[in-house]
Structures are given as structure tokens and as C-alpha cells.
Amino acid sequence: MTRDRRRAHALLTLLTLAPLLLAGCIRVDSAPEPTRSASAAVTERDALATSLAEVQNAVDAASENSLAANLERHSLEALVAGVGPEYVAYPAAEPSASPSPEATSPDLVATLTAALDTSVDLAQSATDGDVRAWATTASLVHGLALWAEQIDGAVYAQVPAARALPTSDAPDAGTVPSSTAVASDQLAELALRHDQARYVYELIATRESGADRANALARAAIHEERSDALQALAGGADARTEVYSTLATSVEDAASRAATARAAEDAVASAYAADAIEAGSSDVRWLMDGAYDAYAAAMLVDGWTVWELPDLPGLTQIATTSASPTAEG
């Protein structure tokens, strides 16, 4: 084939293919590189980190006197350090020279409510165990911050009641499941903690009168009911007793009675929180609710301060137990 004939043949071929190329029916470029997708664990962790960043922004804009914001400030640094920073797609991008005129300070309650829903969902559904643990702790912090917002600066009716984390789909408060994967010895320990709190409130009631006495007995009844339900679920030997060893000085005046009540609630909350960290997805919600209920009750007692709350509820207790010289290796 002569050069002129080859050139004519090539031109004819190009003219034949041109409509197809223009229509996109034939690709002559190289195949695109496969797109990398983040793992489920990375996606879950980023969702939790994003919610924490949003809470941080809302807290930064809140009043220094806000009890809810201060409760979050007590825990946020440790939470962010544990979860990791929020993913930023373009970290080198320059920020806008001036904020949008429509920009407003984030609403603290709305932000906390959204963050609580996110963390509770991840605590129950995350595929990564570390994400579930951090989400469980974050759930308690956000839930208690919302509770702090409710009682802050208000003449709150301190009528004892069983409470659950205030998510958009909150279950009935104080509900003990009919079946569980939690070990029987852990259930028995929860039953014992509730029974010890029951005794403390009954003892406090003997030194009180009027509404204070009625409230102490009402809280004792709540602890007794949960203790009975948990012991029935645990089965086996019952380690509970009618009375427990208590120093007389622990109830001698109003301040000591308040401190004793707060300590009893903290003992209950700590046990629930630690169990929730290690629980499976089907049990984590009712265990978180149990911890929240006891912490919330302690916050209503005179003398409570933010510093009485662990910065990482559940994780703090597990770390303390692991570091104990008596803990098994």
C-alpha cells in the first residue's frame, strides 16, 4: 500500500470513528484509577469526631457560667484526644476573609441533642469496638450536659424519678431487660450497688423530715425496685443484706448526708458505665440509661460539682481498675 493510500485509509477510519468518539461510545483514554473508600471504622470514627467538633464550637460560643458548657469542657479535651480530630478534606484551604453575614452562634442545646443522638447510635451500631467505647462515654457526657442545662439556674423540683438518656427515641426510664448477655456476676454487682444505695437513702430518711424525708424514701424505693429486678435476672446467690456497715458521721448533718447520697449514686453510676463500655450492642442502651439515671440523681443533691463527674465516664473506671495493683493481669 502506497503512502498516499495509507494516509487516505487512516483518514477514512478517523471519519468513521468520529461520530462514535463525539457521542462518548468509545473511550480512547486510559482507565481511571479505582476510587478508595474509607473503612467502616474510619467512617464511624469520623462521624463521632465531627459531632465532637460541633459540640466544641457550641461550647466555645456559650457563656462561661453555663453549667452544661462547663460539664462539656470538663470532658471534651480527653474525648477529642481519644477519638481523634475531625477529618478536613482540604486542610490547606484559606478561610474566608470575613464570616458570612448570616452566620450565628450555634445553639448549645440543639447541638448537644444532635451529638447525643449520633453518639448513642454509634454506641449501639458501630462495627469498631473502640468507636463503640468512645461513643458510649460521649453519650453519657452529652446526656448529662443536657440534664445540666435543664436544672441550671432553675428552681428544679427535686422529686426523685427514674430517668433515661434524653435521645429522640428515649425508652421507658428504669427498665431492666427481660434477657441480657451481661454476665450474671455483673448483674449481681449492679443489684448490690442499688441495694446499698437503697439502704443509704433509708438511713438518711431517718434523719430528715417533711419533703426531704419523702424524697429520700422515694429514691430508696427506685433503687430497691431496680435491685430486685437485676437480682432476679442474675439468678444464683444473693449477696444483698438488709443493712450495711455505715459510719454514723456519714449522716450526722446535712452536708455529710448529701455527700453520702452523692457517693452512693456515683457507685451505682460507675458500675453501669463500666459495664456499658464493654457491653454488646443489645445491652449498651439500658446500661447507659442506668448510669445516666444515677449520675443525674447525684447532680440534684446539694454540693455537687462538675469535678465529681469522671471526665470519661466508664473509660475512667475501667482504666482505674486496670491500673489497680489488685487487678488481675
Beta strands, then each sheet from edge to edge (+ up, - down):
end
